[in-house]
Amino acid sequence: MVSQTTAPPTTPAVTDAAPTPLLPVYEPGELAALAARHELTVSGARPTLGAYVRQLWGRRHFITAFATAKLTAQYSQAKLGQIWQIMTPLLNATVYYFIFGILMNTKKNVEDFVPFLVTGVFIWTFTASSITAGTRAISGNLGLVRALHFPRASLPVALALQQLQQLLFSLGALVLILIGFGQFPRPSWLLAIPALLLQAVFNTGLSMVVARLAARTPDIAQLTPFILRTWMYASGVMWSIDKLLKGDRVPHFVKVALECNPAAVFIDLMRFALIDSFSGAQLPPHVWAVAAGWALVCGVGGFVYFWKAEELYGRG
């Protein structure tokens, strides 16, 4: 006979863990209503344009301090320090004078060629440096962008302000060069103030445009030097646009494009203000209206364009 053994019945294990409560399930509309009821907002959401302007104005002291600190630290590792703020555009002007003034002999068509050239180089450098700095406004400060909550437009505005500070610092050298070549101060020099203010607004708007583009597409920073070099050659920095456009050698649409080129407009306004031989006849028609139009379009348009992507900076 085969005996059968039966296994003792098993008892369920006893644990001290409390049962997991079931979370309520909300529909998207109910979640929005719940957030509104408890006054919750999306983290990093884009504010309204008016609120954004007020936030930016509230950070004006930070913008100024950030720009000044960047300017001070820019050449801190160099032996000559801040002298490079003056030396860089002067060395560029020297190279351009040798290549274009002597080798290509463009100076024969331009009266007071050295003041003409140096003024063009200094004013062009202001625009080019503002755009170059704008390409690094977000990507070069990602730690700051991801760690703190502040209007991101503070960064391109501060970097554009840094370039304005640098230009004002180096204008002393420009004045000495002008005096050395017989261009003495006169009432028209006061016109340089509104011209520089309009250019600063234009540069700031353009800096915000490239800041947004470079934040999403870093390759923009690599492409920018080639674009700027082409733009410089088309802006009459080393040669006279007025002399080129005389006669019927150039098609009408090219003439209009060169006359309305914003970089050329601001350079010509500064030459008109500072150089005796650069007369009003050499300025394009309605030059002040064109300059104000460029400043308004780029300043306001660039700001709005940057603001529309406010919640995207520093993500991804």
TAUR-V639102 format. One line per field, one symbol per residue. ss: DSSP state (a for helix, b for strand, c for the rest). phi: phi as a letter, one per 30 degrees, with the letter a starting at -180 (. if undefined). psi: psi as a letter, one per 20 degrees, with the letter a starting at -180 (. if undefined). A space follows every 50 residues. Layout:
ss->???
phi->???
psi->???
This chain:
ss->cccccccccccccccccccccccccccaaaaaaaaaacccccccccccaa aaaaaaaacaaaaaaaaaaaaaacccccccaaaaaaaaaaaaaaaaaaaa aaaccaaaacccaaaaaaaaaaaaaaaaaaaaaaacccaaaaaaaaaccc ccaaaaaaaaaaaaaaaaaaaaaaaaaaaaccccccaaaaaaaaaaaaaa aaaaaaaaaaaaaaaacccaaaaaaaaaaaaaacccccccaaaaaccccc caaaaaaaaacaaaaaaaaaaaaacccccaaaccccaaaaaaaaaaaaaa aaaaaaaccaaacccc
phi->.cdcccddddcddcccddddddddccdedddddddddchcbddidddddd ddddddddcddddddddddddddecdddddhddddcdddddddddddddd dcdchdddcbdhddeeddddddddeedddddddddcdcddbdedddcbca dddedddddddedddddddddeddddddddciccebeddddddddddddd dedddddddddddddcbededddeedddddddddcidcbcdeddddicdc eddddddddceddddddddddddccddccddddddhdddddddddddddd ddddddddcedcdici
psi->ppqpppqqpqqqqpqipqqpqpqqpqqghhgghgghhjlqrppjqprrgg hggggghhjhhggghgggggghigkhiqgicihhhhhghghghgghgggh hggikiihjpqlhghggggggghghggghggghhhjgghikhgggihqor phihghgghhhghgggghhihghgghgghhkjnqprhihhihghghgghg ggggghhhghggghhhnhihhhhghhghgghghjjkgirohghhipakhq qghgggghhjohghghghghghhhpgiorhhiqrqlhhggghggggghgg ghgggghikgiipjq.
